[in-house]
């Protein structure tokens, strides 16, 4: 498989964008060597084209990235509707990992994102684009259409900073495609919900409720899943436990409060879900490397 990556902190430059709607009159790609990258997202109908000797048959939900410097041309007139975005990036790179290597990369990166503390360490800040990908989920398909319509609107009206806003929108599209690709490796359905969605539901619950004491039975009741089963999912996919991650969230919140307020350590403990001040201080020192008071005073500050 072919993967194109670029640094997320350097936005792509959109040179041209639009939507081709040829559902009434048939259309075919012209013959040309692309001077930039071209992203296609098919809304309806079919597209037949060849790039660098490789033939592609695209239909609804298909994404394709045409490469800079390569010859491509249509091979058949068809009815079709699709979004297209021409863009450049100064540091885009191409890799060809195996399916197994890519799966391992995605799982490792996803686990690092989930288990990192709020301020890192995060995995490398790159956005990866698959040469070809098919969006099958209806909700995701509609969401991507809306995102691309917004991108076109920003480019069309050319208001203040439209180029930056458009580039940001394109990166958001690519990030959403990354998420959809990653979710395909976390599938494990029961009652119609994927493993990825279950993990997200636990994460949302922890981030929303970390400031009060939480028990396994409460999490189980609130999310309507067996706690041991959820913990097994965390161990398998994130290589941590639910309460270990909850501790990460609480420690990050505690560090932020210590840096921005003067409340007492006892009050702080209660703010981040600990009833016992002494136990909170013990956990804080074990995780951060100093006591809460030392941290506030500018003592040793170790990352989680």
N, C-alpha and C positions, 0 to 999 in steps of 0.2 A: 504494500500500500504506500501511497505517496502523501507526505505531510509537509505543509508549508508553515513555517513559524516566523514570527517577528516579535520584537520586544514591545511589550504592552505600553511602555512609557514613551514610545515614539509612534505617533499616530500615522496611519496611511494617508496619502494625499489622493483625493478623488478627482479624477480628470473629467469624468463624464458618467452620467447615470440616467436611468429612465425605465420605462416599462413598455415592452413590445406587446401589442394586443392584435394578433392576427387570427382571431377565431372566425372571422367572416371571410377574409381573403388570405390565401396561403402565403407562407413566408419561408425563406431559406437563407442561411448565413452566407455572406459574401466570402470570397477567397482573400485572405490577407494574413500578413505576419503581424501579430499583436505587438504594439510598442509599449504596452502596459499589461498588468494582470486584469482579467475580466471575470467577474463573479456572476454566475447565472443561478437564478432560483425559479423553477418552473411552477407556475400557478395552475395551468391547464393545458391540455393538448400534448403534443409530442414534438421533440426536436431531434433531428438526425444530423450529426456532424462528425468530422474527423479532425484530429489534432495530432500532428507529428506521426502520422501513420496509424494511429489508434482510433477506432470508431466508437462513438457513443450514441446510445439511444436513450434520451431523457424523457421523462413523463412527470406528471403532477407530483410535487414534493421533492424532486431531484435537485441537488445542488452540484455545480461543477465549477472548478477554477481553471480557466484557460491561462496558459503561461506566457509571460513576456518573451518575445523573440522566437516563438514557434508558429509555424503555419497552421491555420485551421480554416475549414470551409464546410458549408452545409452539403449534405449528400442527397437531400430529398425535401421537396416543398411540402409543408404541413400546416395545419391550423394549430396555433399555439399562443400562449400568453405567458410572459415571464418577466421578471425583474432582471436588470443588468447593472453592474457597477464596475466601471473602469477605474483602476487605482494603481498607484505606485507606492513603494516603500523602500527606503535606502538600505535596509538591512534584512530583507526577507531571505530565509534559507530553506532548502529543500532536503528532506530526508526520506528514506524508504525502509522504515522498520517493518519487521514481520508483524502479522496480526497478533501473535503472542507477545512480542516485545511491546507493541503499542498498548495492549491490554494491561500489561504490567506497569508501564509508565503512567497510564491514566489512573489506575487504582492507587499507585503510590502517591501521586500528586493529590488525588482527591482525599486520601487519608491524611496527608500533611495539612491540607487546607482545613479539614474538619477539626483536627486535634491541636493545631497551633493555637497559641494564646492570641488574644486580640491584636497584639502588635507584632506578631511573628514568633519564630522564624517561619516565613512562608516559602513555598517552592518558587523556583525561578519565574520571574514575571514575563512569560511569553504567551502569546496567543497562537494556537495551532489550528490550521485549516486543513481539512481533508481534501484531497484532490476531488473526490466525489463522495457525496453522502445523500442518503434518502431520508426525508422526514416523513414518518408514517403516522405519528400522533396528530390527531385533528386539532387539538388545542394548541400544540406547538406550531403547527402549520399556520393557523390563523394568527398567532402571536407574531411569527416571523413576517407574515404579510403586512401586518400593522407597523412593525418596526421599519420595514423597507419603505412603506408609504411615507412614514415620518421622515426617513432619510431623504426621499425625493422632494418632499415639501421643503425641507431645509435648503436643499440645493436649488430648488426652483425659485424661491422668493429671495434668496441671497440677502438676507438681513444680516445684522451685525454678527460677525464671527461665524457665518454660515459654513465656512470651510472646516473649522474646528468641530462645530456641531455635527456636520455630516460625517466627518471622519470618526467621531465618537460613536455615532449611530452605527456605522459599519463595524466598528470593533465590538459593539454590543451584539450585533447579529452573529459575528464569528464566535463570541463567547457563548451565546445561547446554543449554537451548533456544537460547541465543545461539550456543553453540559448534556445535551441530548445524546451525544456519542458516549460520554462517560456513563450515563444512566443505563445504557445497553449492557454494561458489564455487571450491573447490580440487580438484574432482574431475578425475581423469585416470587411469583405471584401467589397471593392468598387473598380471597375476597376482593380481587381486582386491583390491589395496591402493590406497587413494586417495593423492593427492598430499599432502593434509594429514597423513595417517598417516606417510608417508615423512619429511616434514619433522619431525614429532614424534620419529620414531625417531632421526634425526640429532641433534636437540636433546638428547634423553635421553642419547645416547652421549657427546656433548661435555660435558655437565654431570657425568657420572659419571666421565669419564676425563681431564678437563682437567689433572689434576695430574701427568701424565706426557707425554713427547713423543709427538705423534701425527703420522702421515704420511697422505697421501692414499691410499696403497695399503692401509694398515691399516684405515682407515675403510671403504674399498671392500670389503675382505675380510670385515670384521666385520658389515657391514650387507647384504652380498650385492647391492649396486647399484654401477653404474659411477659413479666419483667425479665425473667431468665432468658426467654427467647430474644428479647430486644438486646440484652447484654451480649448474647452470643453473636448477634449481627454486628455489634460494635467491635467485638473481639476479632471477628473474621475479616471485616472490611476496613476498620479503622485502627485495629491493633491497640485498642485501649478499652476501658470500661466506661459505663455511663457516669459513675460517680467520680472516676478519675478526670473525665472531661468537665464535669460540674465543678470540681475543685479548680481546674484551670480557669474557668470562667469567673469564679469567685475571687481568685487571687488577682486576676487582671483588674476586676472592678475595685478591689481593695487598694491596689497600687494607684489607680486613678484618683480615688477618694483621698488617699494620703497626700497626693501631690496637689490637690485642688481645694482642700478644706482643712479645718482645724478641729473637727469633731473628735471626741475621745475615742480611744481604742475600743472601749466597751460598746459605744454607739456604733462604731465602724463594724464590729463583729456582727451586730444585729442587722446592719444595712446589707451585709452580704450573706445572710442566711445562717449565722452561727449563734447558738444560744449561749455557749460557754466562751467567755473572752479568753481564758487560758488556753483552751483547745485551739481556738482560732490563731492565737499568737504562735502556738507550737507548729501548726500547719504552715503558717506564713514563713516562719524561720526555716523550716525544712525545705520549702519550695523556693523561696527567694534568696535565702542565704543570710538573712539578718532579721532582726525583730521589726515589727511595724514602726516602733518609735525610731529605731535607727534608720529605717528607710525614709521616714519623713524628714529626719535631720540630715539626710544626704549621705548615709553610711553605705556599706557595700550593697550593690544592687545587681543581683544576678538575674539573668533571664530565666523564664520558666523552661 
